[in-house]
Amino acid sequence: MTLIKSISGIRGTIGGHTGDTLNPLDIVKFTTAYATFINGKKIVVGRDGRISGPMVRDVVCGTLVGMGYEVIDIGLATTPTTELAVRWHKADGGIIITASHNPTQWNALKLLNSEGEFLTAADGAEVLAIAEKEDFDYAPVEKLGRVIKDDTMNQQHIQSVLDLRLVDVEAIKARKFRVCADTINSVGGIILPDLFKALGVDFEILNSECTGQFAHNPEPLEKNLQGIMDKMKQGGFDLGIVVDPDVDRLAFICEDGKMFGEEYTLVSVADYVLSHDKGNTVSNLSSTRALRDVTEKHGGKYTAAAVGEVNVTTKMKEVGAVIGGEGNGGVIYPESHYGRDALVGIGLFLSSLAQKGMKASELRKTYPDYQIAKNRIDLTPETDVDAILVKVKEMFAADSEAVVNDIDGVKIDFPTKWVHLRKSNTEPIIRVYSEAQTMEEADALGKRLMQVVYDMQ
């Protein structure tokens, strides 16, 4: 069982001993610390479809009421819906109850500021410090807060997507798309059908019931998506669409049943946006070089940020990026908001396909073809991650072709390939991502670094 405390919130498995897992006592402590830090009057709460969601929501909302807050409970809602709801309600912050792509036994509290954006590293550290002290003050009976339910946010989110300047609703309707979507038995099954209807898209939903009983590993990677890929191979669909449990990650499957490529979600959307609005882009260090290539083709400048949505959005603001995100299928479009949003990604991607009159497979062939190997190493209590990173840097110090970047773990850039090793913020693992012109070369580079870790464990 695991409890992970980080600047972005608290995440863990449900059940077990206090302090070791995500349990009611720890939920109360961290919710109280967050409410103390916010020092406001109103907080929005939304949750994905996880089995533990109602329990966690009740504890969170009860704690906030005990702190004197007005709680806007928007119910079953995506992460981007909750982010937008903070702004629309003019709230002081928000809590998203979701463990994103983690399996069903996990849940988490993701913490937002008054802009509906994730807390900065400094703010997150302050919340952790407040939680550690446990020096809390709760409201007297006459100043207790209250819970107000609002079930209108999903429709408002959909309308905000339709209103985006580059979402070409008429062109999408004219193409008469037929899509197949896998919503993993979470909140995507609630909101995506309404989005498709509004866009005039015919659809079939796999794993549509929001039960929290995930039909497969919820991370939208090819190895987990055989069901929808087989469905696409049967024909009759223009596009396959896959989201994670909180609908901030997005992957596409071509009409022939082959993966469009999770890394190429952002690349394709950025290409469409840049063809209309010239500007800069940002993605994280673990994302494909194809975004850099597409950005430079349009005359813009590409910048890499440390992994983590708040790091990407911070860099996007610094460089004035018109589009950005992460290679895990996260699209961040500032004209909507500074958060990964699968609904926005769907609207922009379908607009691109409609305007270009292309099939998904044809569009994919227009982009540079890089291959990324995504490996992981489970951590043990004895693993010394810092020593591993030092060892990796020493390995490549004398290599004249290697450029070492250590702002987030260690990334080694070569002229035609790269490898990135870093400790995950969301799971007790080390992620090893590597990219080259063939999968064999990428995987070999990643396995070389993985062996360093195994040798030191």
Buried (B, 14 or more C-beta within 10 A) or exposed (E): EBBBBBBBBBBBBBEBEEEBBBBBEBBBBBBBBBBBBBEBEBBBBBBBBBBBBEBBBEBBBBBBBBBBBBBBBBBBBBBBBBBBBBBBBEBBBBBBBBBBBBBBBBBBBBBBBBBBBBBBBEBBEBBBEBBEEEEBEEEEEEEEBEBEEBEEBBEBBBEBBBEBEBBBBEBBBEBEBBBBBBBBBBBBBBBBBBBBEBBBBEBBBBBBBBBBBBBBBBBBBBEBBEEBBEBBBEEEBBBBBBBBBBBBBBBBBBBEBBBBBBBBBBBBBBBBBBBEBEBBBBBBBBBBBBBBBBBEEBEBBBBBBBBBBBBBBBBBBEBEBBBBBBBBBBBBBBEBBBBBBBBBBBBBBBBBBBBBEBBBBEBBEEBBEBBBBBBEBEBEEEBEBEEBBEBBBEBBEEEEEBEBBEEBBBBBBBEEBBBBBBBBBBBEBBBBBBBBEEBEBBBBBBBBBBEBBEEEE
